[in-house]
Amino acid sequence: MSQGPSRIPTPGPSSPRALVPLLTGVVILLAVGAILLTNSVTQIQAGTRGVVKTFGEITNVYDEGLHFRMPFITSVTVVEVRTQRYESQSTAASRDLQTVTTQLVINYRPDASNVDRLVREIGVDYERRVVDPAIQEALKAVTARFTAEELITRRPEVSSQMRDVLVEQLTPRGVIVESVSITDFNFSPEFARAIEAKQVAEQDALRATRELERARIEAQQQVARAEAEAKARLEVARAEAEALRLQREVISPELLQLRMIERWDGILPRFMGSGDNGFMPLISIPADDIVSNPVQQQSDAPAEQVGEPVTETTP
């Protein structure tokens, strides 16, 4: 029995081979879409600006946030507009021809409203092209206005003048200078030793002046104390003299007699003087014994004295 020619089956719509080209096309479309989406969306971070270029020409500036743009034909250059710190060191000659090495720190930021002009005229490498040369020029220009000693003693003024020079040079280029700080001055060893010797001499002179002032104040204090003591003694003498004067005014014979009576202890003196400076012994008899027992006193007395009064005799 003969058989006819065999038929090769063709893949239907549900065959796996038919799905491969379809899946490949879908993947390609998704990839193209992702690329288009990625190139169509730009996110600008805080503190930055996006300079948009269309075929290399600056056409727009994006602020912070999410932005859509034409893919492939536009590009975005991100410029940071936050405050930035830059350190520089330069050697220059002072007005008195001393070699001075200055270390300087400035804080600056690009002008957010002129970032397109900054990118167009200078580029994103503006720090190397503009900022550093301006700092070197300002350091040399300002250092030449002061002597080496004035650079130390008038440092705030030196910083202010350097800032003025930098503002004058960088502001028209789209860079804002916020502050300038001088961190250090380095001089030659010979000048450093001369400065140290001068400072030591000034300290010695100041110490001597303080010692002289202290001695002068101590001398004034001693004079003041002496005057006060003399015045006090004079016041005491015046008070004593016034007291004596008042006593002389109130003293009278009767007052003296009264004072003698008040101070007498009741005992008679042993001797009484005569007109010729002679002395006569007297018997001292306590007044209490005489008043309390007069009879006993008479009986105890010697015979020759009983009944005889004690009298003062004068030769």
Secondary structure by P-SEA (a helix, b strand, c coil): ccccbbbbbcccccccccaaaaaaaaaaaaaaaaaaaaaabbbbcccbbbbbbccccccccccccccccccccbbbbbbbccbbbbbbbbccccccbbbbbbbbbbbbbcccccaaaaaaccccccccccaaaaaaaaaaaaaaaccaaaaaaaaaaaaaaaaaaaaaccccccccccccccccccccaaaaaaaaaaaaaaaaaaaaaaaaaaaaaaaaaaaaaaaaaaaaaaaaaaaaaaaaaaaaaaccaaaaaaaaaaaccccccccccccccbbbbbbbbbaaaaaacaaaaaaaccccccccccccccc
